Amino acid sequence: MKNIVLTAILLLSTSLLFSQHSDNTSSDHISDSPSKNIENHESVNLHHTKDTLMVAFNGYLETFYSYNFNKPSNNINALRGFDFIANSLTVGNFVIGVDAKYNNFSTRLAINIGMTPSQFYKQEPTTPASYQVPSLSSVSWQFIQEAIVNYDFENVKGLSAQMGIMATPIGIEGLPSFQTWETSMANPGMHKKDYRENWNFSRSNAFIHVPDYHSGVRFLYSPSPKNTFSLYLVNGQNMVTDNNVNKTVSVSYLWTPNNNVHFSALYMGGNERPTDYTFENSWRHIFDFHTRFSITKNIEFMTQFTPGFETTDAGNNQFLINVAYLKFITSEKNYISFRYEHMFERIFEGSSSNFLETFNENNEAGLYGITGTISHILVKDHLMIRGEYRHDYGTQNWFYKGTLQPSGKEDYPFLTNASRQNTVSFSVVGWF
C-alpha cells in the first residue's frame, strides 16, 4: 500500500510540474486525440433551444494485417487483444453509433460487428437455462459496444446519472484504436472528460487484462471544467449478467488543468468470483493511476500504473501492471510512438489465476511487451494508416511457434510452446 501511495504522489507531482509548462506550449499541431478539439465541437453544436431533439450518427472501421514471425500453425497471436489473428487480411471491428439528446435526457447506442466483439465479451458469464428462460452468454451481448441512457440534473450543475452497458473507467487506452467517442456533437457529455488516447494500433496488456466493460449505474460530477468525480455501481468486471449476489463499486477523480495535461486516480472493488467458487469471502481491489502531458510541442508522454490484489479465506492474489508511452510528432500528419509494458501476477497455492494461465513453482508470472508504431493521417479526423512492430515475452511458454501439438482442451486446442513472439502489422482505420 505504501508503494501505491508513493507512486500516486509521483504521478500527481509530475502532472503538476508539466501543467504550467503546457499552458505555454503551442497545441496547433495535428493530433489523433479528439479531446484537444472537443471544446470547438461543443461551441458549434450545443447552442440550441429547449425542447429540440439532437441526433448524431458516428462510426468507424478497423482493418489490419498481422504477420507473426513464429509462424504458428493455428495463426494465432497469443495473449493479444483485438489483433489476435495472424497472417490474414482481417476486419477487426465495424461500429455504428447514434447519440441523441432532448433537454436533460440523452442516450447512446453503439453496435459492433467483427472479430473484436468476440474477444471483448469472452469473459461474460453464462447463465443456465430454466423453464421458459433461455441461457445467456457472450453471444447475447457481443454486438453491443455501448448502450447508455443519461440524465443531467438541473438543480446540481455538472451532475449527471447514467445507466447501461459502458466502457470501463480503468486505464488510459480506449476501445477504438484511434480515439474514444468523445467527438459526439449531439452528446459531448456522454463521455464527459474522457481523455483516453491510443497511440498504438494493438492494445496493451493493461487494456486487455483489466476490465473492458461494465453494466450498471454511474454518476459523474464536474463542479468545474478542471475536475470530474465519478461513482460506479456495476454488476462486476466484464459482466452484463452478474455471477454472484454482490455488486462492484468504483470511485475516481480526473484532473484536467488544460488540454495538454490530465491525471486520473481510481479505485474499484468487488467480488468477481462465481457463487460456487471454492473459497468464500473473495474481494478484488484494483487501483488505477494514469497521466498524460506534453513535454514539448512535438513530444508527448503517458503512463499507467495499475496495482491490485484479491483477498480470500485461503490467501491473497496480487498483480501489478505498468505501461509507459512516448510519442514524437514529426510533422502535421505523422508521428512515431513507443510503448513499454510490464505485467506481474502472484497467486496463492491452489488458487486460480485472474489473468495468466500458467505459473512456475513459486506461483509467480511476468509478461512484458515493447511496441513501436508509425502513424500517418491521410484525412484529418477521418482516416489513418499505421505500421507497427511488437515484441512480447514472458516468464512462461505462453506463445505459439511452428507446428503445434493438440492439448485436448476445448478452450485451448493447442499447447503453447514459446516464451516470446514478434509481430508486424499494417492497419487502416476510418471513422466519422
Buried (B, 14 or more C-beta within 10 A) or exposed (E): EEEBEEBBEBBBEBBBEBBEBBEEBEEEBBBBBBBBBBEEBEEEBBEEEEEEEBEBEBBBBBBBBBBBEBEBEEBBBBBBBBBBBBBEEBBBBBBBBBBBBBEEEBBBBBBBBBBBBEBBBEBBBEBEEEEEEEEBBBEBBBEBBBBBBBBBEEEEEBBBBBBBBBBBBBBBBBBBBBBBBBBBBBBBBBBBBBBBBBBBBBBBBBBBBBBBBBBBBBBBBBEEEBBBBBBBBBBBBBBBBBBBEBBBBBBBEBBBBBBBBBBBBBBBBBBBBEEEBEBEEBBBBBBBBBBBBBBEEBEBBBBBBBBBBBBBEBBEBBBBBBBBBBBEBEEEBEBBBBBBBBBBBBBBEEBEBBBBEEBEEEBBBBBBBBBBBBBBBEEEBEBBBBBBEBBBBBBBBBBBBEEBEEEEEEEEEBEBBBBBBBBBBBBBBBBE
